[in-house]
Amino acid sequence: MQRRSYGWAIGLAMLPVGLLAGPASAQAPIQPDQHFVGLVNGKQANAVVRTVCPGPAASGREGRVVGGQTFSVARLAKGSGYTGPFGQVNVWFVPKQQGPAPVQVRLTKYGQPRSIPNTVRVPCSGTGTVEFSSCPYLAPCAFGWVPTYVKVRFVNVAV
């Protein structure tokens, strides 16, 4: 029993202090005027996103995201993203250049991962950014919301 308690205490100590907004935050609805952090595959920084890009490696190519990967949000006591007057968080891969609007995923609960759609096209390799915002992509929004970002590294599993 002592080992189990010790391991749990170490795991809890490794969490960022800001993530401890209280036990009610898991699976709780996202509400206005709340702080949050975005997670890609459970990570808030340096997340790996696996892609499928068969064929020869070439820079500038795009491919699909491998299934089983997720976006989610965790509630914070303060700092990072802020919902402002909204009760949801929209998530998308930030496009590197002008083009069609990115595929968005809408999150309505904390701690409830949503699958990254397999229709999303991303670079086959390299780095990118995922935006978590209570305001949809390029929509005119009310004052007060603050987006947050997660840096990601794309890894082609078909190489």
CORZIVEN-V799668 format. One record per residue. NEAR is the number of other C-alpha atoms within 12 Angstrom. Layout:
# CORZIVEN-V799668
NEAR ; NEAR
This chain:
# CORZIVEN-V799668
7 ; 8 ; 9 ; 10 ; 11 ; 12 ; 13 ; 14 ; 13 ; 12 ; 12 ; 14 ; 14 ; 13 ; 17 ; 20 ; 15 ; 20 ; 29 ; 22 ; 23 ; 16 ; 15 ; 16 ; 24 ; 23 ; 19 ; 22 ; 23 ; 35 ; 23 ; 24 ; 24 ; 34 ; 39 ; 44 ; 43 ; 48 ; 43 ; 40 ; 31 ; 26 ; 27 ; 31 ; 23 ; 22 ; 26 ; 31 ; 42 ; 34 ; 34 ; 29 ; 27 ; 16 ; 14 ; 12 ; 20 ; 16 ; 14 ; 16 ; 21 ; 26 ; 29 ; 28 ; 32 ; 28 ; 19 ; 18 ; 25 ; 33 ; 41 ; 40 ; 50 ; 46 ; 42 ; 31 ; 22 ; 21 ; 23 ; 28 ; 36 ; 36 ; 40 ; 25 ; 22 ; 28 ; 27 ; 35 ; 46 ; 39 ; 40 ; 41 ; 36 ; 32 ; 24 ; 19 ; 13 ; 8 ; 9 ; 14 ; 18 ; 25 ; 25 ; 32 ; 32 ; 31 ; 38 ; 30 ; 26 ; 35 ; 30 ; 26 ; 27 ; 28 ; 26 ; 33 ; 24 ; 21 ; 19 ; 31 ; 32 ; 39 ; 33 ; 34 ; 30 ; 25 ; 28 ; 28 ; 30 ; 43 ; 39 ; 41 ; 43 ; 44 ; 34 ; 28 ; 26 ; 17 ; 11 ; 10 ; 18 ; 15 ; 14 ; 19 ; 29 ; 31 ; 33 ; 33 ; 32 ; 35 ; 26 ; 33 ; 26 ; 32 ; 27 ; 30 ; 21 ; 18 ; 15
